[in-house]
Amino acid sequence: MSMLRVEGLSKKFGGLNAIEDLSFDIQPGAVYSIIGPNGAGKTTLLNLLSGVYQPSAGRIVFGEHDLTRRAPYEFAANGIARTFQNLQVFFNMSALENVMVGRYLHERCGLVAALLRSPRLTRAEHACRKEAAELMRYVGLGDYLSASADAMPYGALKRLEIARALATRPKLMLLDEPAAGLNPTEALELDGLIGKLTGRGVTVVLVEHNMRLVMGVSDHILVLDYGRKLAEGPAATVRNDPKVIEAYLGSAVAQDDAFGSAIASAVALAVEMHR
């Protein structure tokens, strides 16, 4: 059974079709990457899959739940978490408090308990802080447990967003360009972290321009171009698809068999070096 099923999904902004009649399935436990040239509709798709945007047409089904046109908090409550292409961090809070925010959906203390500072609330806050610290260590941020978010380097903030998303206890995590702005060493470490997420039982949807990372971690790849599905399949199939090469590098390259093969070989070599 599919974890996530998208059926005929479309999103229009005025006269622009950002996503058009898109259908695909995501299986549990997989790393499902979404790639495509700039403007292909990748982030728009993630916004639809997290409830930030409402679709113009189509359905989003998560397990047995139809989440079409539901609010973002309902997506989160059902087990879909995300990070953002542009950092969405609370810089006026500590790193630990940022991760604690992700636990909000699972807290059950009401207004009266908060006002009276009941023992139940105290225990809940202690458990929340403890879990947030464990998640920070899990993503490699053990050195920043006492840090303020505004004092952390960019690469650490990327991991902080992942820790906060994990605090919601997701079944599916949407990662929007997590390697953007990272140096090669940080990107390589991200490969290992994505592996840890799937080992934890979290299915990952990855939007990324770093092809070395994508080809190294993906079980399945969806290629978008102008909001439509251009290609879909395993990494080895997608990287040799002439339509994909054309979308990225132009029709002249795609029609040049020798050069197209060279591009595919270069991608394959990069993947082997990455491993």
Backbone as numpy.savetxt, mean C-alpha at the origin, in Angstrom:
# Nx Ny Nz CAx CAy CAz Cx Cy Cz
-11.11 -18.53 -2.49 -11.95 -17.33 -2.49 -11.08 -16.08 -2.49
-11.45 -15.11 -3.31 -10.69 -13.86 -3.40 -10.83 -13.06 -2.11
-9.74 -12.38 -1.71 -9.83 -11.47 -0.58 -10.51 -10.18 -1.00
-10.13 -9.66 -2.18 -10.70 -8.42 -2.69 -11.10 -8.63 -4.14
-12.32 -8.23 -4.46 -12.80 -8.35 -5.84 -13.29 -6.99 -6.32
-12.74 -6.55 -7.43 -13.11 -5.28 -8.05 -13.83 -5.58 -9.35
-15.02 -5.02 -9.51 -15.85 -5.33 -10.68 -16.26 -4.05 -11.40
-15.79 -3.88 -12.63 -16.21 -2.77 -13.48 -16.04 -1.40 -12.84
-14.95 -1.22 -12.11 -14.74 0.02 -11.34 -14.39 1.18 -12.25
-15.05 2.31 -12.05 -14.77 3.52 -12.82 -14.82 4.73 -11.90
-13.99 5.73 -12.21 -14.00 7.00 -11.50 -13.80 8.13 -12.48
-14.76 9.05 -12.52 -14.68 10.19 -13.41 -14.52 11.47 -12.60
-13.65 12.35 -13.09 -13.52 13.70 -12.57 -13.92 14.65 -13.69
-15.17 15.12 -13.66 -15.66 15.89 -14.79 -15.71 15.02 -16.04
-15.00 15.43 -17.08 -14.97 14.64 -18.30 -13.80 13.68 -18.39
-13.00 13.60 -17.31 -11.81 12.74 -17.32 -12.12 11.40 -16.68
-11.82 10.32 -17.40 -11.95 8.96 -16.86 -10.63 8.58 -16.20
-10.52 8.77 -14.89 -9.28 8.43 -14.19 -9.12 6.92 -14.06
-10.22 6.22 -13.81 -10.28 4.76 -13.80 -11.48 4.36 -14.64
-11.29 3.38 -15.54 -12.37 3.05 -16.46 -12.56 1.54 -16.58
-13.71 1.07 -16.12 -14.16 -0.31 -16.28 -13.06 -1.31 -15.88
-12.58 -1.17 -14.66 -11.47 -1.98 -14.18 -11.97 -3.13 -13.31
-11.50 -4.34 -13.61 -11.87 -5.53 -12.84 -10.63 -6.36 -12.55
-10.52 -6.84 -11.31 -9.43 -7.75 -10.94 -9.74 -8.37 -9.59
-8.99 -9.41 -9.25 -9.15 -10.10 -7.97 -7.79 -10.16 -7.27
-7.80 -10.08 -5.95 -6.58 -10.21 -5.16 -6.75 -11.40 -4.22
-5.79 -12.32 -4.27 -5.83 -13.51 -3.45 -5.16 -13.25 -2.10
-5.62 -13.88 -1.03 -5.01 -13.66 0.28 -3.57 -14.13 0.34
-2.74 -13.39 1.07 -1.35 -13.76 1.28 -0.40 -13.33 0.19
-0.90 -12.63 -0.83 -0.07 -12.27 -1.99 0.46 -10.84 -1.87
1.51 -10.55 -2.64 1.93 -9.18 -2.89 1.47 -8.84 -4.30
0.50 -7.95 -4.39 -0.15 -7.59 -5.65 0.28 -6.16 -5.98
1.11 -6.01 -7.00 1.63 -4.69 -7.33 0.83 -4.04 -8.45
0.68 -2.73 -8.35 0.00 -1.94 -9.37 1.01 -0.93 -9.90
1.32 -1.03 -11.18 2.31 -0.15 -11.78 1.72 0.54 -13.01
2.46 1.49 -13.54 2.03 2.20 -14.73 2.72 3.55 -14.80
2.69 4.19 -15.96 3.33 5.50 -16.12 2.65 6.54 -15.22
3.30 7.69 -15.05 2.68 8.78 -14.30 1.33 9.13 -14.91
0.35 9.32 -14.05 -0.99 9.67 -14.54 -1.82 8.47 -14.95
-1.35 7.27 -14.66 -2.08 6.07 -15.08 -3.31 5.80 -14.23
-3.38 6.40 -13.03 -4.54 6.21 -12.18 -4.27 5.35 -10.95
-2.99 5.13 -10.63 -2.64 4.21 -9.54 -3.11 4.72 -8.17
-2.78 5.97 -7.86 -3.19 6.50 -6.56 -4.70 6.69 -6.51
-5.31 7.06 -7.61 -6.77 7.14 -7.66 -7.39 5.80 -7.31
-6.81 4.73 -7.83 -7.31 3.39 -7.52 -7.19 3.10 -6.03
-6.04 3.43 -5.41 -5.89 3.21 -3.98 -6.89 4.04 -3.18
-7.17 5.24 -3.64 -8.16 6.07 -2.96 -9.55 5.46 -3.04
-9.85 4.78 -4.13 -11.12 4.07 -4.25 -11.14 2.85 -3.33
-10.01 2.14 -3.25 -9.95 0.92 -2.46 -9.89 1.18 -0.96
-9.74 2.44 -0.57 -9.73 2.79 0.85 -10.89 3.71 1.23
-11.78 3.98 0.28 -12.96 4.78 0.57 -12.77 6.28 0.53
-11.56 6.73 0.19 -11.31 8.18 0.10 -12.11 8.77 -1.06
-12.18 8.06 -2.18 -13.01 8.45 -3.32 -14.18 7.49 -3.42
-15.30 8.00 -3.91 -16.46 7.17 -4.21 -16.45 6.85 -5.71
-16.68 5.59 -6.09 -16.63 5.25 -7.51 -17.80 5.82 -8.29
-17.57 6.10 -9.56 -18.65 6.52 -10.44 -19.49 5.32 -10.89
-18.85 4.16 -10.92 -19.54 2.92 -11.29 -18.71 1.75 -10.79
-19.35 0.57 -10.68 -18.63 -0.63 -10.31 -18.77 -0.97 -8.84
-18.13 -2.09 -8.44 -18.24 -2.60 -7.07 -16.87 -2.92 -6.49
-16.76 -2.80 -5.16 -15.58 -3.22 -4.41 -16.07 -4.18 -3.34
-15.65 -5.43 -3.43 -16.11 -6.46 -2.50 -14.90 -7.00 -1.75
-14.94 -6.90 -0.44 -13.84 -7.37 0.41 -14.33 -8.56 1.22
-13.83 -9.75 0.88 -14.37 -10.96 1.49 -15.83 -11.10 1.11
-16.70 -11.10 2.10 -18.13 -11.20 1.84 -18.84 -9.85 1.97
-18.06 -8.78 2.15 -18.66 -7.47 2.40 -18.53 -6.55 1.18
-19.65 -6.02 0.73 -19.66 -5.04 -0.35 -19.37 -3.67 0.26
-18.20 -3.13 -0.03 -17.79 -1.84 0.54 -18.00 -0.67 -0.41
-18.66 -0.92 -1.53 -18.88 0.13 -2.52 -19.57 1.33 -1.89
-18.97 2.48 -2.05 -19.49 3.76 -1.55 -19.59 3.82 -0.03
-18.83 3.00 0.67 -18.77 3.10 2.12 -17.75 4.17 2.52
-17.80 4.62 3.76 -16.89 5.64 4.27 -15.52 5.03 4.55
-14.46 5.86 4.55 -13.11 5.33 4.80 -13.00 4.53 6.10
-13.67 4.98 7.19 -13.54 4.26 8.45 -14.14 2.87 8.36
-15.12 2.67 7.47 -15.71 1.34 7.29 -14.75 0.41 6.55
-13.99 0.95 5.61 -12.94 0.16 4.97 -11.93 -0.28 6.01
-11.52 0.67 6.88 -10.54 0.36 7.91 -11.09 -0.66 8.90
-12.34 -0.49 9.29 -12.95 -1.40 10.26 -13.06 -2.82 9.71
-13.16 -2.94 8.40 -13.25 -4.26 7.77 -11.89 -4.89 7.53
-10.80 -4.13 7.77 -9.47 -4.71 7.68 -8.61 -4.22 6.54
-8.90 -3.03 6.00 -8.08 -2.45 4.93 -7.37 -1.22 5.49
-6.04 -1.24 5.48 -5.24 -0.11 5.95 -4.38 0.40 4.80
-3.84 1.60 4.95 -3.03 2.15 3.87 -1.97 3.11 4.38
-0.97 3.33 3.53 -0.02 4.42 3.71 -0.22 5.36 2.53
0.51 6.48 2.53 0.25 7.52 1.54 1.51 7.89 0.77
1.30 8.28 -0.49 2.41 8.71 -1.33 3.10 9.92 -0.71
2.32 10.89 -0.25 2.84 12.04 0.49 2.58 11.79 1.97
3.62 11.84 2.76 3.52 11.47 4.17 2.33 12.13 4.87
1.57 11.32 5.59 0.47 11.82 6.41 0.79 11.47 7.87
1.70 12.23 8.44 2.18 11.98 9.80 1.78 13.16 10.67
1.44 12.88 11.95 1.12 13.93 12.90 2.44 14.44 13.50
2.96 15.53 12.93 4.27 16.01 13.33 4.27 16.69 14.71
3.09 16.99 15.23 3.02 17.59 16.57 2.89 16.52 17.65
3.07 15.26 17.27 2.98 14.15 18.20 4.27 13.36 18.18
4.45 12.51 19.17 5.63 11.63 19.17 5.43 10.50 18.17
6.53 9.83 17.86 6.44 8.68 16.95 5.51 7.62 17.54
5.66 7.35 18.83 4.84 6.33 19.48 3.36 6.71 19.44
3.06 7.98 19.66 1.65 8.42 19.62 1.07 8.29 18.23
1.88 8.50 17.19 1.40 8.31 15.82 0.93 6.89 15.61
1.68 5.93 16.12 1.30 4.52 15.95 0.07 4.21 16.80
0.00 4.79 18.00 -1.16 4.57 18.87 -2.46 5.01 18.22
-2.40 6.02 17.35 -3.59 6.48 16.64 -4.24 5.33 15.87
-3.41 4.45 15.33 -3.94 3.33 14.56 -4.76 2.36 15.38
-4.60 2.37 16.69 -5.34 1.48 17.57 -6.75 1.99 17.87
-7.06 3.20 17.41 -8.32 3.85 17.80 -9.53 2.97 17.51
-9.53 2.30 16.36 -10.68 1.48 15.98 -10.96 0.36 16.97
-9.94 -0.04 17.71 -10.08 -1.19 18.60 -10.24 -0.81 20.06
-10.31 0.48 20.35 -10.51 0.93 21.73 -12.00 0.99 22.04
-12.37 0.61 23.26 -13.78 0.53 23.63 -14.16 1.41 24.82
-13.27 2.25 25.27 -13.57 3.12 26.42 -14.35 4.34 25.94
-15.48 4.63 26.59 -16.33 5.73 26.17 -15.95 7.06 26.81
-16.80 8.05 26.60 -16.53 9.41 27.06 -16.47 9.49 28.59
-17.39 8.80 29.25 -17.43 8.86 30.72 -16.14 8.30 31.31
-15.70 7.14 30.77 -14.47 6.53 31.27 -13.27 7.45 31.04
-13.28 8.15 29.92 -12.17 9.08 29.62 -12.17 10.26 30.58
-13.36 10.79 30.87 -13.45 11.95 31.76 -13.06 11.59 33.19
-13.41 10.38 33.60 -13.14 9.97 34.99 -11.79 9.28 35.15
-11.10 9.08 34.01 -9.80 8.39 34.06 -9.93 7.07 34.81
-10.87 6.25 34.36 -11.16 4.98 35.03 -9.98 4.02 34.91
-9.89 3.04 35.83 -8.82 2.04 35.73 -8.84 1.30 34.39
-10.04 1.10 33.87 -10.15 0.42 32.57 -9.45 1.23 31.49
-9.65 2.54 31.51 -9.00 3.39 30.52 -7.49 3.36 30.69
-7.02 3.38 31.94 -5.58 3.34 32.21 -4.97 2.05 31.67
-5.64 0.94 31.89 -5.15 -0.35 31.37 -5.13 -0.35 29.85
-6.17 0.21 29.24 -6.26 0.25 27.78 -5.13 1.09 27.19
-4.85 2.23 27.81 -3.77 3.10 27.32 -2.42 2.41 27.45
-2.22 1.69 28.55 -0.97 0.97 28.75 -0.80 -0.11 27.68
-1.87 -0.86 27.40 -1.81 -1.91 26.37 -1.57 -1.31 24.99
-2.20 -0.16 24.73 -2.04 0.52 23.44 -0.60 0.98 23.25
-0.03 1.57 24.29 1.35 2.05 24.21 2.32 0.88 24.02
2.06 -0.23 24.72 2.92 -1.40 24.61 2.87 -1.99 23.20
1.67 -2.09 22.62 1.54 -2.64 21.27 2.19 -1.72 20.24
2.02 -0.40 20.42 2.63 0.56 19.49 4.15 0.42 19.50
4.74 0.26 20.70 6.20 0.09 20.80 6.64 -1.20 20.11
5.87 -2.27 20.28 6.22 -3.54 19.63 6.17 -3.40 18.12
5.19 -2.68 17.62 5.07 -2.49 16.17 6.22 -1.63 15.64
6.63 -0.63 16.39 7.76 0.18 15.96 9.03 -0.67 15.87
9.23 -1.53 16.84 10.39 -2.43 16.77 10.27 -3.38 15.57
9.06 -3.83 15.30 8.80 -4.78 14.22 9.20 -4.20 12.86
8.96 -2.90 12.66 9.29 -2.28 11.37 10.69 -1.66 11.38
11.44 -1.88 12.44 12.82 -1.40 12.48 13.00 -0.02 13.04
12.06 0.43 13.90 12.14 1.78 14.47 12.37 1.75 15.98
13.03 0.70 16.47 13.29 0.59 17.89 14.09 1.74 18.46
14.92 2.38 17.64 15.74 3.50 18.11 14.95 4.80 18.23
13.68 4.80 17.78 12.90 6.04 17.76 11.71 6.00 18.72
11.73 5.09 19.69 10.60 4.95 20.61 10.31 6.22 21.39
11.35 7.00 21.66 11.16 8.24 22.44 11.25 9.48 21.56
11.26 9.29 20.26 11.47 10.42 19.34 10.19 11.17 19.05
10.34 12.44 18.76 9.24 13.24 18.22 9.19 13.01 16.72
8.00 12.93 16.16 7.87 12.64 14.72 8.59 13.68 13.87
8.58 14.94 14.30 9.20 15.99 13.48 10.72 15.95 13.53
11.30 15.06 14.35 12.76 14.94 14.43 13.27 13.69 13.71
12.38 12.95 13.07 12.76 11.69 12.43 13.14 11.90 10.97
14.12 11.13 10.45 14.46 11.23 9.03 13.35 10.68 8.15
13.42 11.04 6.88 12.34 10.70 5.94 12.11 9.20 5.84
13.18 8.43 5.72 13.03 6.99 5.58 12.36 6.36 6.79
12.66 6.87 7.99 12.03 6.36 9.21 10.55 6.72 9.24
10.19 7.88 8.72 8.79 8.28 8.69 7.97 7.39 7.78
8.58 6.91 6.70 7.90 5.96 5.82 7.55 4.69 6.59
8.47 4.21 7.40 8.23 3.01 8.21 7.21 3.30 9.32
7.22 4.53 9.82 6.27 4.90 10.86 4.83 4.79 10.34
4.62 5.19 9.10 3.29 5.05 8.51 2.88 3.58 8.42
3.83 2.72 8.09 3.53 1.28 8.01 3.19 0.74 9.39
3.93 1.18 10.42 3.64 0.74 11.79 2.24 1.20 12.22
1.90 2.44 11.87 0.56 2.95 12.22 -0.53 2.16 11.51
-0.31 1.82 10.23 -1.27 1.01 9.50 -1.42 -0.37 10.13
-0.30 -0.95 10.58 -0.34 -2.26 11.23 -1.13 -2.21 12.54
-1.12 -1.06 13.19 -1.83 -0.93 14.46 -3.34 -1.08 14.28
-3.85 -0.90 13.07 -5.28 -1.11 12.82 -5.62 -2.59 12.69
-4.57 -3.44 12.73 -4.72 -4.89 12.60 -5.37 -5.27 11.27
-4.73 -4.88 10.17 -5.35 -5.08 8.86 -5.20 -6.50 8.33
-6.09 -6.84 7.42 -5.96 -8.05 6.62 -5.30 -7.71 5.28
-5.54 -6.48 4.81 -5.01 -6.00 3.54 -4.39 -4.63 3.76
-3.15 -4.46 3.28 -2.47 -3.16 3.42 -2.14 -2.60 2.05
-2.53 -1.35 1.83 -2.26 -0.64 0.59 -1.06 0.26 0.81
0.02 0.02 0.09 1.25 0.80 0.22 1.41 1.68 -1.03
1.32 2.99 -0.84 1.40 3.92 -1.96 2.80 4.50 -2.05
3.60 3.96 -2.97 4.98 4.38 -3.23 5.81 4.46 -1.94
5.93 3.36 -1.23 6.70 3.37 0.02 8.20 3.59 -0.18
8.71 3.31 -1.39 10.15 3.47 -1.64 10.50 4.85 -2.19
9.51 5.69 -2.44 9.78 7.02 -2.99 10.63 7.83 -2.03
11.74 8.34 -2.53 12.63 9.16 -1.71 13.62 8.39 -0.86
13.58 7.05 -0.92 14.50 6.25 -0.13 15.80 6.02 -0.91
16.90 5.85 -0.19 18.15 5.50 -0.84 18.16 4.00 -1.12
19.11 3.50 -1.93 19.11 2.08 -2.30 19.12 1.13 -1.11
19.84 1.47 -0.05 19.88 0.60 1.12 18.52 0.54 1.80
17.86 1.69 1.94 16.53 1.73 2.56 15.51 0.98 1.72
15.63 1.10 0.39 14.71 0.38 -0.50 14.89 -1.13 -0.37
16.14 -1.56 -0.23 16.42 -2.98 -0.06 15.83 -3.49 1.26
15.93 -2.70 2.30 15.36 -3.08 3.60 13.83 -3.13 3.52
13.24 -2.30 2.67 11.80 -2.30 2.49 11.33 -3.63 1.89
12.15 -4.19 1.00 11.86 -5.50 0.43 11.67 -6.51 1.56
12.58 -6.52 2.52 12.49 -7.44 3.64 11.28 -7.18 4.51
10.92 -5.91 4.70 9.77 -5.57 5.52 8.47 -6.04 4.86
8.37 -5.89 3.55 7.17 -6.38 2.86 7.05 -7.89 3.02
8.17 -8.59 2.98 8.17 -10.02 3.22 7.69 -10.36 4.63
8.06 -9.53 5.60 7.61 -9.74 6.98 6.10 -9.52 7.09
5.57 -8.57 6.34 4.13 -8.30 6.39 3.34 -9.50 5.90
3.76 -10.08 4.77 3.04 -11.25 4.26 3.22 -12.44 5.19
4.40 -12.53 5.82 4.63 -13.59 6.80 3.75 -13.44 8.02
3.29 -12.23 8.27 2.41 -11.93 9.39 0.95 -12.22 9.03
0.72 -12.56 7.75 -0.64 -12.85 7.29 -1.33 -11.66 6.65
-0.58 -10.59 6.38 -1.16 -9.39 5.77 -0.95 -9.46 4.25
-2.02 -9.34 3.50 -1.93 -9.25 2.05 -1.54 -7.81 1.69
-0.65 -7.65 0.71 -0.11 -6.33 0.38 -0.47 -5.94 -1.05
-0.99 -4.73 -1.20 -1.15 -4.11 -2.51 -0.13 -2.99 -2.59
0.77 -3.08 -3.55 1.91 -2.17 -3.66 1.80 -1.32 -4.92
1.77 0.00 -4.75 1.91 0.93 -5.86 3.32 1.50 -5.78
4.11 1.32 -6.84 5.51 1.68 -6.74 6.12 1.91 -8.11
7.07 2.89 -8.18 7.81 3.16 -9.41 9.17 2.46 -9.41
9.62 1.98 -8.27 10.90 1.29 -8.18 10.73 -0.13 -8.73
11.12 -0.32 -10.00 10.87 -1.59 -10.67 11.70 -2.72 -10.08
12.86 -2.40 -9.54 13.66 -3.44 -8.90 12.91 -4.02 -7.70
12.30 -3.14 -6.91 11.52 -3.58 -5.76 10.28 -4.36 -6.23
9.57 -3.81 -7.20 8.34 -4.45 -7.68 8.61 -5.85 -8.19
9.62 -5.98 -9.07 9.90 -7.29 -9.66 10.44 -8.28 -8.64
11.03 -7.76 -7.58 11.60 -8.65 -6.58 10.61 -9.20 -5.58
9.51 -8.46 -5.31 8.59 -8.88 -4.24 7.23 -9.34 -4.73
6.89 -9.06 -5.98 5.51 -9.25 -6.43 5.18 -10.69 -6.79
4.01 -11.12 -6.35 3.45 -12.38 -6.83 2.62 -12.15 -8.08
2.04 -10.96 -8.19 1.15 -10.65 -9.31 1.25 -9.15 -9.58
1.17 -8.77 -10.83 1.30 -7.35 -11.19 0.14 -6.94 -12.11
-0.45 -5.79 -11.78 -1.45 -5.16 -12.64 -0.84 -3.89 -13.21
-0.90 -3.74 -14.53 -0.36 -2.55 -15.19 -1.51 -1.68 -15.67
-1.51 -0.42 -15.23 -2.53 0.54 -15.66 -1.95 1.51 -16.67
-2.80 1.96 -17.57 -2.43 3.01 -18.51 -3.69 3.80 -18.82
-3.68 5.10 -18.49 -4.85 5.96 -18.65 -6.09 5.36 -18.00
-5.91 4.77 -16.82 -7.04 4.28 -16.05 -7.58 2.93 -16.46
-6.99 2.33 -17.48 -7.45 1.03 -17.95 -6.41 -0.05 -17.67
-6.86 -1.29 -17.60 -5.94 -2.41 -17.43 -5.18 -2.63 -18.74
-3.86 -2.52 -18.66 -3.02 -2.75 -19.84 -2.51 -4.18 -19.88
-2.15 -4.70 -18.73 -1.64 -6.08 -18.63 -1.80 -6.53 -17.19
-1.76 -7.85 -17.02 -1.87 -8.42 -15.68 -1.27 -9.81 -15.70
-0.56 -10.15 -14.62 0.01 -11.49 -14.53 1.24 -11.52 -13.64
1.95 -12.65 -13.63 3.19 -12.76 -12.86 4.24 -11.79 -13.38
5.23 -11.47 -12.53 6.26 -10.50 -12.90 6.98 -10.88 -14.18
7.32 -12.17 -14.34 8.06 -12.62 -15.52 7.28 -12.38 -16.80
5.97 -12.50 -16.73 5.12 -12.28 -17.90 5.00 -10.80 -18.22
4.76 -10.01 -17.19 4.51 -8.58 -17.39 5.74 -7.86 -17.92
6.92 -8.18 -17.41 8.11 -7.43 -17.81 8.50 -7.69 -19.26
7.97 -8.76 -19.87 8.26 -9.04 -21.27 7.12 -8.64 -22.21
6.08 -8.04 -21.68 4.91 -7.69 -22.48 5.21 -6.44 -23.32
5.11 -6.53 -24.65 5.40 -5.36 -25.51 4.52 -4.15 -25.19
3.28 -4.39 -24.77 2.38 -3.28 -24.46 2.90 -2.51 -23.24
3.48 -3.23 -22.29 4.02 -2.58 -21.10 5.26 -1.76 -21.46
6.14 -2.34 -22.26 7.34 -1.63 -22.70 6.97 -0.38 -23.48
5.93 -0.48 -24.31 5.49 0.68 -25.09 4.95 1.78 -24.18
4.17 1.39 -23.18 3.58 2.38 -22.27 4.65 3.16 -21.53
5.73 2.47 -21.17 6.79 3.12 -20.40 7.80 3.85 -21.28
8.13 3.24 -22.43 9.28 3.74 -23.21 8.94 4.19 -24.62
7.68 4.00 -25.07 7.29 4.47 -26.39 7.19 3.35 -27.40
6.43 3.60 -28.46 6.14 2.57 -29.46 7.37 2.15 -30.24
8.29 3.07 -30.48 9.49 2.72 -31.25 10.30 1.65 -30.53
10.40 1.77 -29.22 11.13 0.78 -28.43 10.42 -0.55 -28.47
9.09 -0.52 -28.30 8.32 -1.76 -28.25 8.43 -2.53 -29.56
8.56 -1.80 -30.69 8.64 -2.45 -31.99 10.04 -2.95 -32.31
11.02 -2.50 -31.52 12.40 -2.95 -31.72 12.62 -4.18 -30.86
12.55 -5.36 -31.47 12.63 -6.61 -30.71 13.93 -6.70 -29.93
15.02 -6.29 -30.55 16.32 -6.40 -29.90 16.38 -5.51 -28.66
15.92 -4.27 -28.83 15.97 -3.35 -27.70 14.98 -3.76 -26.61
13.79 -4.23 -27.05 12.81 -4.70 -26.08 13.35 -5.85 -25.27
14.07 -6.78 -25.92 14.67 -7.90 -25.20 15.74 -7.43 -24.24
16.48 -6.39 -24.68 17.53 -5.85 -23.81 16.93 -5.24 -22.55
15.80 -4.54 -22.71 15.12 -3.95 -21.56 14.66 -5.05 -20.60
14.05 -6.09 -21.15 13.58 -7.20 -20.31 14.74 -7.87 -19.60
15.87 -8.04 -20.31 17.03 -8.67 -19.68 17.61 -7.79 -18.57
17.59 -6.47 -18.80 18.10 -5.55 -17.78 17.24 -5.61 -16.52
15.92 -5.69 -16.71 15.03 -5.81 -15.55 15.29 -7.11 -14.83
15.46 -8.20 -15.59 15.71 -9.50 -14.97 17.02 -9.49 -14.19
18.04 -8.84 -14.77 19.34 -8.76 -14.09 19.21 -7.95 -12.78
18.44 -6.86 -12.85 18.24 -6.05 -11.66 17.57 -6.85 -10.55
16.60 -7.67 -10.94 15.92 -8.50 -9.96 16.88 -9.49 -9.31
17.73 -10.13 -10.13 18.69 -11.10 -9.58 19.69 -10.43 -8.64
20.16 -9.23 -9.02 21.08 -8.49 -8.16 20.40 -8.12 -6.86
19.11 -7.77 -6.96 18.36 -7.37 -5.77 18.22 -8.53 -4.79
18.06 -9.73 -5.32 17.91 -10.89 -4.46 19.22 -11.26 -3.80
